[in-house]
């Protein structure tokens, strides 16, 4: 498998600064060409995706990494709105969350999440998981518009 010709735009929707830092480190160490953009709550995520306000002109993401437990508007609501929006629904959404609750897994897939991954608690495993997501969605899978 070959490197993508253009960098992949990834939107991380995460309110935990530690998880943001670990995700940034995993991307920087693994795939320098991909761009990781970060917003910290559901309201910002939808504004970013719609190019509203301070996010006007922001690049459209090729992949969304979405936490479920977010302030202001939770990840389930964000997922529901993304998959209901004709302009956004084809963007793959990977739920990356601490929740292991079966109802969260089922609800996420009912809302058309492309994958559900429970965040590992230790740094090395967390970085490995982010790298696997990146490997699959960037190198193995074909993303819309790529």
DOLOTOR-802796 format. One line per 2 residues: number of its first residue (from 1); their letters; for each residue x negated, z, y negated of N, C-alpha, C, O. Coordinates in pm, whole numbers. Atoms other than C-alpha are relative to their C-alpha. Example, Ala and Ser with C-alpha at 12.3 -4.5 7.8 and 13.67 -1.06 7.14 Angstrom:
2
1	as	-89 0 119 -1230 780 450 -90 0 -120 -194 66 -118 ~ 82 -6 119 -1367 714 106 77 73 -109 26 90 -220
This chain:
146
1	xx	-82 0 118 0 0 0 -86 0 -125 -192 63 -128 ~ 82 14 119 -124 -84 -343 53 86 -115 167 131 -114
3	xx	-35 -72 123 -123 94 -678 106 -79 -75 101 -202 -76 ~ -93 74 83 171 9 -899 -76 -62 -117 -174 -6 -165
5	xx	67 69 108 75 -238 -1169 20 68 -134 -69 64 -220 ~ -28 -69 126 238 -40 -1448 18 148 30 64 185 138
7	xx	-20 -143 -22 242 336 -1491 149 31 19 235 -33 -42 ~ -137 -44 -24 555 506 -1364 30 115 -97 -49 207 -112
9	xx	-46 -105 91 746 717 -1616 80 103 80 182 69 141 ~ -68 -107 -71 849 1051 -1466 50 101 -101 -24 144 -189
11	xx	-57 -104 85 1083 1294 -1640 14 126 84 87 128 182 ~ -12 -130 -63 1039 1656 -1533 95 84 -84 71 105 -203
13	xx	-96 -87 68 1336 1876 -1623 -19 139 61 31 169 169 ~ 45 -130 -54 1198 2229 -1580 -18 99 -114 -81 69 -215
15	xx	12 -102 105 1224 2550 -1781 -110 102 26 -141 182 -63 ~ 105 -97 -32 950 2749 -1605 -136 -58 -39 -181 -156 21
17	xx	128 54 46 619 2696 -1792 -106 -7 110 -189 -98 110 ~ 96 2 -111 419 2781 -1477 20 -120 89 -76 -184 131
19	xx	-28 117 -83 595 2512 -1274 -33 -130 -73 -77 -227 -12 ~ 37 118 79 547 2263 -1558 -151 -21 8 -198 -133 29
21	xx	146 7 -5 175 2342 -1563 -49 -50 136 -135 -137 144 ~ 42 43 -133 140 2306 -1186 35 -146 26 -42 -219 88
23	xx	-39 140 -19 330 1976 -1190 -93 -92 -78 -136 -195 -27 ~ 95 80 80 111 1843 -1472 -134 -12 71 -192 -120 79
25	xx	129 1 -69 -202 1943 -1281 3 -91 123 -91 -166 148 ~ -12 85 -119 -78 1774 -963 -1 -148 -39 -66 -228 27
27	xx	-3 139 44 -5 1451 -1152 -134 -43 -55 -181 -153 -24 ~ 128 35 61 -330 1456 -1348 -109 -16 105 -193 -106 95
29	xx	102 7 -105 -540 1519 -1038 24 -118 93 -71 -171 152 ~ -34 95 -105 -357 1265 -826 19 -143 -50 -31 -237 12
31	xx	-33 135 48 -235 968 -1032 -9 -3 -151 90 22 -220 ~ 21 -1 144 -379 937 -1378 85 -101 -76 113 -82 -194
33	xx	-73 107 69 -179 624 -1456 147 32 -23 210 -30 -109 ~ -141 -33 18 166 783 -1424 18 95 -117 -68 179 -144
35	xx	-28 -82 117 323 945 -1729 103 106 35 211 74 84 ~ -93 -109 -24 485 1286 -1696 52 48 -135 -24 97 -218
37	xx	-68 -48 120 735 1368 -1971 80 122 41 136 126 150 ~ -62 -127 -37 884 1718 -1980 104 42 -103 80 35 -223
39	xx	-100 -67 82 1204 1869 -2116 38 130 72 25 140 194 ~ -15 -133 -59 1303 2231 -2062 143 46 24 164 159 70
41	xx	-137 -40 -33 1682 2235 -2034 88 -123 18 47 -236 -9 ~ -91 110 -30 1983 2025 -1939 45 -78 -121 65 -199 -113
43	xx	-41 68 122 2087 1945 -2296 -111 -96 -45 -83 -211 -80 ~ 113 86 35 1738 1811 -2374 -13 -117 97 -43 -229 57
45	xx	12 106 -101 1737 1615 -2047 96 -114 -30 57 -231 -27 ~ -98 105 27 2056 1429 -2134 -31 -72 -131 -13 -193 -141
47	xx	40 64 126 1939 1367 -2492 -117 -95 23 -119 -206 -29 ~ 116 85 -31 1608 1231 -2358 48 -127 71 11 -238 31
49	xx	-45 114 -79 1782 1006 -2105 83 -98 -81 81 -219 -55 ~ -85 86 83 2022 872 -2367 -72 -48 -126 -16 -126 -204
51	xx	77 42 118 1749 829 -2631 58 52 -130 55 -18 -231 ~ -65 -57 117 1925 1059 -2876 -93 92 -78 -184 154 -21
53	xx	73 -93 86 1782 1253 -3172 -150 -20 9 -201 -131 -4 ~ 146 6 -6 1414 1338 -3135 -51 -86 115 -169 -121 119
55	xx	41 80 -116 1410 1139 -2810 28 -149 -17 10 -227 77 ~ -21 143 26 1503 806 -2971 -135 -71 21 -237 -30 -33
57	xx	123 75 -26 1249 554 -2847 -83 53 115 -187 -4 147 ~ 72 -53 -115 1136 769 -2553 11 -98 117 113 -166 131
59	xx	-6 95 -112 1049 568 -2242 106 41 103 125 160 131 ~ -99 -27 -106 1320 538 -1979 -77 42 125 -170 -27 166
61	xx	73 -41 -120 1209 733 -1673 32 -88 121 142 -141 135 ~ -18 70 -127 1159 561 -1339 38 98 110 87 59 215
63	xx	-25 -107 -96 1198 896 -1159 27 128 -78 -39 155 -178 ~ -32 -130 61 1355 1232 -1251 -25 109 103 25 103 215
65	xx	18 -122 -79 1234 1564 -1108 83 106 -70 55 142 -184 ~ -101 -83 64 1521 1804 -1174 12 137 65 39 149 184
67	xx	-28 -136 -44 1541 2181 -1146 151 21 -12 215 -37 -99 ~ -144 -28 9 1893 2313 -1080 32 111 -99 131 103 -171
69	xx	-29 -118 79 1870 2644 -1262 -64 -12 -137 -178 30 -159 ~ 51 29 133 1831 2543 -1625 86 71 -105 204 97 -83
71	xx	-80 -56 109 1936 2701 -1953 85 -109 -68 60 -228 -53 ~ -91 82 81 2211 2555 -2174 90 -92 81 211 -95 58
73	xx	-80 88 -86 2327 2303 -1915 -75 -10 132 -190 -54 135 ~ 77 -8 -125 2240 2340 -1549 -22 -137 64 41 -236 28
75	xx	42 124 -62 2084 2078 -1326 110 -74 73 106 -197 83 ~ -110 65 -69 2403 2013 -1132 81 -85 -98 123 -196 -66
77	xx	-73 74 104 2577 1907 -1453 -80 -123 -44 -24 -231 -64 ~ 86 112 38 2281 1689 -1550 8 -108 108 25 -226 77
79	xx	-6 95 -111 2282 1526 -1205 133 -73 0 137 -195 17 ~ -133 62 3 2658 1464 -1225 9 -105 -110 60 -214 -88
81	xx	-9 94 112 2626 1299 -1566 -92 -121 18 -54 -233 -16 ~ 92 112 -25 2323 1088 -1470 62 -98 98 61 -219 73
83	xx	-53 89 -105 2490 951 -1158 134 -62 -38 176 -159 25 ~ -125 59 47 2817 885 -1345 -23 -105 -110 67 -181 -143
85	xx	31 90 111 2643 688 -1621 -56 -132 53 -159 -134 121 ~ 43 132 -49 2613 314 -1550 -144 -34 -35 -212 -101 42
87	xx	136 33 46 2286 293 -1746 -106 86 67 -223 50 67 ~ 97 -95 -54 2122 588 -1567 7 18 151 -89 64 212
89	xx	-25 -37 -140 2264 607 -1215 -102 -51 101 -116 6 208 ~ 98 55 -94 1992 394 -1053 -135 70 -5 -222 43 78
91	xx	126 -75 6 1713 628 -1161 0 102 114 91 185 121 ~ 4 -100 -107 1611 826 -851 -18 140 -57 -97 163 -149
93	xx	7 -141 42 1663 1200 -894 -41 84 121 28 85 223 ~ 45 -94 -102 1465 1447 -685 27 140 -54 -27 180 -157
95	xx	-24 -139 37 1602 1799 -705 -118 80 52 -147 79 172 ~ 118 -81 -33 1298 2029 -711 28 138 -54 13 163 -174
97	xx	-54 -128 45 1420 2387 -721 -39 113 94 -85 89 206 ~ 29 -116 -84 1370 2738 -588 115 33 95 96 107 191
99	xx	-118 -34 -80 1720 2751 -439 -10 -56 142 -38 -174 163 ~ -8 42 -140 1741 2741 -61 144 4 50 169 -14 169
101	xx	-141 -14 -38 2120 2784 -64 55 -132 53 40 -236 -10 ~ -58 120 -61 2296 2539 166 102 -65 -92 112 -188 -96
103	xx	-100 58 91 2574 2496 -90 -66 -82 -112 -10 -182 -157 ~ 72 78 101 2316 2379 -348 -51 -131 58 -47 -235 -8
105	xx	46 122 -67 2172 2130 -100 117 -98 14 106 -214 -25 ~ -116 86 -22 2516 1994 -9 55 -54 -131 85 -173 -142
107	xx	-53 42 131 2637 1985 -370 -90 -106 -63 -41 -204 -120 ~ 93 97 58 2322 1801 -482 14 -136 65 15 -238 -4
109	xx	-18 129 -67 2365 1533 -217 138 -58 -28 153 -180 -39 ~ -133 49 38 2738 1512 -295 -4 -67 -138 71 -161 -164
111	xx	14 56 134 2632 1438 -654 -101 -116 -3 -137 -165 -110 ~ 86 117 -18 2401 1162 -520 -146 20 -37 -213 -73 -82
113	xx	144 -21 12 2060 1327 -549 -68 -87 105 -13 -110 213 ~ 74 82 -95 1798 1109 -381 -81 83 98 -116 36 206
115	xx	71 -93 -89 1616 1409 -232 19 141 -55 41 160 -174 ~ -10 -141 38 1635 1789 -235 -121 70 59 -141 71 181
117	xx	123 -66 -45 1310 1984 -217 -4 141 -57 13 162 -177 ~ 16 -138 44 1268 2360 -229 -146 21 -39 -237 -10 37
119	xx	136 -22 51 966 2456 -441 -73 103 84 -21 213 106 ~ 83 -101 -65 692 2628 -244 -47 101 -104 -62 67 -222
121	xx	42 -101 95 579 2954 -401 -150 -1 -27 -194 41 -134 ~ 145 -4 27 205 2911 -359 -49 -132 -61 5 -239 -34
123	xx	50 111 82 4 2680 -584 -39 -121 84 3 -233 55 ~ 50 113 -80 -165 2467 -316 114 -79 64 113 -202 63
125	xx	-114 69 -63 161 2390 -135 86 -69 -105 137 -179 -81 ~ -77 61 107 341 2323 -464 -63 -133 -43 5 -234 -55
127	xx	73 121 39 74 2071 -567 14 -107 108 33 -224 78 ~ -13 96 -111 91 1910 -222 139 -63 1 152 -184 25
129	xx	-136 53 2 470 1872 -249 16 -101 -113 72 -209 -92 ~ -10 93 113 446 1711 -593 -76 -129 32 -29 -238 -2
131	xx	76 120 -38 180 1473 -461 76 -85 101 74 -208 93 ~ -79 75 -99 402 1378 -166 116 -73 -67 146 -187 -33
133	xx	-109 66 74 692 1306 -402 -56 -122 -72 -1 -232 -64 ~ 64 108 74 462 1097 -617 -39 -113 95 -11 -230 67
135	xx	40 103 -96 318 914 -316 119 -82 47 114 -205 50 ~ -115 72 -53 661 828 -179 66 -87 -106 83 -207 -86
137	xx	-77 74 99 842 727 -495 -84 -99 -81 -29 -193 -139 ~ 85 88 81 543 561 -663 -70 -106 86 -87 -219 42
139	xx	79 93 -80 355 399 -376 78 -63 115 55 -179 150 ~ -72 49 -118 597 362 -84 132 -66 -39 158 -181 -4
141	xx	-133 51 37 944 318 -233 -11 -100 -115 -104 -93 -196 ~ -8 91 113 1035 37 -468 105 54 -96 221 71 -58
143	xx	-91 -54 100 1190 173 -787 67 -113 -77 8 -220 -93 ~ -67 103 79 1447 -20 -990 -86 -36 -121 -139 51 -189
145	xx	74 45 117 1275 -231 -1254 -151 -3 17 -222 -38 -77 ~ 147 -2 -23 927 -196 -1098 -43 -122 78 -161 -139 107
